[in-house]
Amino acid sequence: MKQQVQELFNECLSGATDEELLIINQLLEGVQRKKKNENGSIIGGIFAMDREVKDGNFEVSIPITSVTHNSLQIVHGGVTATLVDTAMGTLANMVLPDGFGAVTTNLNVHYLAPGVGERLTAHATIVHQGSKTLVVDGKVVSSEGKVVAHSTGSFFIFKKKE
């Protein structure tokens, strides 16, 4: 497997453009972030997600790069959805007692503006916390302060297996 990966890596580097080299670099840095436990998932590592609790809300932000772009050179809608789902889902899991987890059962994303600029930041707040479900509100904002998307999500609460 290692030789196969090395051959593919060498093939990708051969004749790569500057943009392709930046993408390869971000992907490799993402693997490193995951290995160092800077991110809990490979998706978080590849998108270079930074997380913080700020003003009582939870935030996740990512740099806007070629990795996040669609063919129109704006952030792909699926990346925006992943970002806001990550923020809302992480917050949902943070508020639960030990031994419990939550998974997304419904995600609504209303795209309001193109994802452009240097960074996107998703903000999440709890709307409702019941014994079996949570409802979370999310908002994605560009580094210029423009609201890119508004979202709501429902999360099912379950007892983790020991």
C-alpha positions as CSV (number, residue, x, y, z in Angstrom):
1,M,0.0,0.0,0.0
2,K,2.8,2.4,0.9
3,Q,4.4,2.0,-2.5
4,Q,1.1,2.5,-4.3
5,V,0.6,5.8,-2.4
6,Q,4.2,6.9,-3.1
7,E,3.7,6.2,-6.8
8,L,0.4,8.1,-6.9
9,F,2.0,11.0,-4.9
10,N,4.9,11.2,-7.3
11,E,2.6,11.1,-10.3
12,C,0.5,14.0,-8.8
13,L,3.6,16.1,-8.1
14,S,4.9,15.6,-11.6
15,G,4.0,18.7,-13.7
16,A,1.7,20.0,-11.0
17,T,0.6,23.6,-11.2
18,D,1.1,26.0,-8.3
19,E,-2.7,25.7,-7.5
20,E,-2.4,21.8,-7.5
21,L,0.6,22.0,-5.2
22,L,-1.3,24.2,-2.8
23,I,-4.2,21.6,-2.8
24,I,-1.8,18.7,-2.2
25,N,-0.2,20.6,0.6
26,Q,-3.5,21.3,2.3
27,L,-4.6,17.7,2.0
28,L,-1.3,16.5,3.5
29,E,-1.5,19.1,6.3
30,G,-5.1,17.8,6.9
31,V,-3.8,14.3,7.5
32,Q,-1.1,15.7,9.9
33,R,-3.8,17.7,11.8
34,K,-5.8,14.5,12.2
35,K,-2.8,12.5,13.3
36,K,-1.9,15.2,15.9
37,N,-5.5,15.2,17.1
38,E,-5.9,18.8,16.2
39,N,-9.1,17.7,14.4
40,G,-11.3,14.8,15.4
41,S,-12.0,13.8,11.8
42,I,-10.1,13.8,8.5
43,I,-12.7,16.2,7.1
44,G,-11.9,18.6,9.8
45,G,-8.2,18.2,9.1
46,I,-8.5,18.6,5.4
47,F,-10.7,21.7,5.7
48,A,-8.4,23.0,8.5
49,M,-11.3,23.6,10.8
50,D,-10.7,25.7,13.8
51,R,-13.2,25.5,16.7
52,E,-13.9,27.9,19.6
53,V,-16.5,28.8,22.1
54,K,-17.1,32.5,21.8
55,D,-19.8,34.7,23.5
56,G,-21.7,31.6,24.7
57,N,-21.9,30.2,21.1
58,F,-19.9,27.6,19.3
59,E,-17.9,28.5,16.2
60,V,-16.1,26.5,13.5
61,S,-14.1,28.3,10.8
62,I,-12.3,27.3,7.7
63,P,-10.0,29.1,5.2
64,I,-11.4,29.5,1.8
65,T,-9.0,27.8,-0.6
66,S,-9.0,25.8,-3.9
67,V,-10.0,22.8,-1.8
68,T,-13.3,24.4,-0.8
69,H,-14.1,25.9,-4.3
70,N,-16.6,24.6,-6.8
71,S,-16.1,25.1,-10.6
72,L,-17.4,28.7,-10.2
73,Q,-14.5,29.5,-7.8
74,I,-16.8,30.0,-4.8
75,V,-17.2,27.8,-1.8
76,H,-19.0,24.6,-2.8
77,G,-22.5,24.4,-1.2
78,G,-21.6,20.9,0.2
79,V,-18.6,22.4,2.0
80,T,-20.8,25.2,3.5
81,A,-23.3,22.5,4.6
82,T,-20.5,20.4,6.1
83,L,-19.2,23.4,8.0
84,V,-22.5,24.4,9.6
85,D,-23.4,20.7,10.3
86,T,-20.1,20.3,12.1
87,A,-20.6,23.4,14.2
88,M,-24.2,22.4,15.1
89,G,-23.4,18.8,15.7
90,T,-20.4,19.5,17.8
91,L,-22.4,21.9,20.0
92,A,-25.2,19.3,20.3
93,N,-22.7,16.7,21.5
94,M,-21.0,19.2,23.9
95,V,-24.2,19.9,25.8
96,L,-25.0,16.3,26.4
97,P,-24.0,14.4,29.6
98,D,-21.2,11.8,29.5
99,G,-22.3,8.6,27.9
100,F,-24.6,10.2,25.3
101,G,-24.1,11.3,21.7
102,A,-26.2,13.0,19.1
103,V,-26.4,12.6,15.3
104,T,-27.9,14.7,12.6
105,T,-31.4,13.6,11.6
106,N,-32.4,16.7,9.6
107,L,-30.4,19.5,8.1
108,N,-31.9,22.6,6.4
109,V,-29.5,25.0,4.7
110,H,-30.7,28.2,3.1
111,Y,-27.9,29.6,0.9
112,L,-28.0,33.4,0.9
113,A,-24.8,34.6,-0.7
114,P,-21.7,33.1,-2.4
115,G,-18.9,31.9,-0.2
116,V,-16.1,34.3,-1.0
117,G,-13.3,36.0,0.9
118,E,-10.6,34.6,3.2
119,R,-12.6,32.5,5.7
120,L,-16.1,31.1,6.5
121,T,-17.3,30.8,10.1
122,A,-20.2,28.8,11.2
123,H,-22.0,29.9,14.4
124,A,-24.3,27.4,16.3
125,T,-26.8,27.9,19.1
126,I,-29.1,25.5,20.9
127,V,-32.8,26.3,20.2
128,H,-34.3,23.3,22.0
129,Q,-32.9,20.5,24.1
130,G,-35.3,17.6,24.9
131,S,-34.6,14.1,26.2
132,K,-34.5,12.5,22.7
133,T,-33.8,15.4,20.3
134,L,-32.0,18.7,20.0
135,V,-32.7,21.5,17.6
136,V,-29.8,23.8,16.7
137,D,-29.7,27.0,14.7
138,G,-26.7,27.7,12.5
139,K,-25.3,30.6,10.5
140,V,-22.4,30.8,8.2
141,V,-20.7,34.2,7.8
142,S,-17.8,35.2,5.5
143,S,-14.8,37.1,6.7
144,E,-16.3,40.2,5.3
145,G,-19.4,39.8,7.6
146,K,-21.8,38.7,4.9
147,V,-24.3,35.9,5.9
148,V,-23.6,33.1,3.4
149,A,-26.2,30.6,4.8
150,H,-28.7,30.1,7.5
151,S,-29.4,26.6,8.8
152,T,-31.4,24.6,11.3
153,G,-30.7,21.0,12.3
154,S,-32.4,18.3,14.4
155,F,-30.2,15.8,16.3
156,F,-31.2,12.5,17.7
157,I,-29.8,11.8,21.2
158,F,-28.6,8.2,21.9
159,K,-26.8,6.4,24.7
160,K,-23.3,5.4,23.6
161,K,-22.3,1.8,23.7
162,E,-19.7,1.0,26.4
